[in-house]
Amino acid sequence: MLFFIHLRLIMIKYKKTFASVLLILISFVCSSQSPPEPLQQRPPSPPQLVPIDDGVYLLLVAGFLYGIYKMYQLKRKSI
């Protein structure tokens, strides 16, 4: 029991040192792992055709209206 109390006092006193040593040991373990196996070569997939211009105009209008709203708020706040 006395050993655990003494160990707890030591850990409180040397908390930063203990954390630094622990991080260094963890980095050694991480760097000593073997590298992953190389991926098998596959032919590239054809590009996916995604319609992005359907919602762009709606997004631009929403951004424009939000900008007007924020300008109105700033002007109202400064008056």
N, C-alpha and C positions, 0 to 999 in steps of 0.2 A: 504494500500500500504506500509506503514511504517513497518507494522508487517512482511510482506513477505521479505522486505529488511533485517530486523533484524534477521529473521529466516535463511536467506541465509548466513549472516555473522556468525551466530552461527554454522551452518552446516560446513562451511569452517574451522572454528576454531577447531571444535571437530570432524573432519572427521573420524579419526581412532577410536575414542570412539563410534561414531554413527555406524560405520561398525561392530565393535565388538558386540555391543548390538543387532544389526539387525541379525547377524549370530547366536547368542545365541537364539534369539526368533524363528528363522527359525528352529533351531535344536529341540526346544521344540515342535513345531508343527509337525515335522517329527516323533518324537518319540512318540507322543500321538496318532498316528493313530493306528487303530486296525490291528492285524496281518492278513495276507491273509488266506483264507480258505485252508484246506489241500487238496492236489490233490487226485483224486480217484486212487485207486490201479489198475494198469493194468498189465497183464503179460508182461514180457520183450520181446521185438521183437527179431527175430533171427538176427544174425550178417549179415551185408551186405557184399557180396563177391565183393571186388573191386580189379581189377588187377593193382597192383602198380609196378610190375616188367617190364612192357612194356617200360616205359620211363626212368627207373632208369639208364640204361646203357648210354643212350643219355645224361642224366643229368651229369653223372660222366665224360664222355668225354668232355662235354662243360666246366665243372669245371676245369678239367685238362688243357684244352687249355687256359682258362682264367688265370690260375695260371702261365703257361708258359709265356703268354703275359705280365703279371704284373712283373714277374722276368726280362723279357727282358727290360721293361721300366725302372725298377730300375737300372739295370746294365748300360743301356744307359745314364741314368741321372748322374750316379756317374763318368762316364768317362769324 
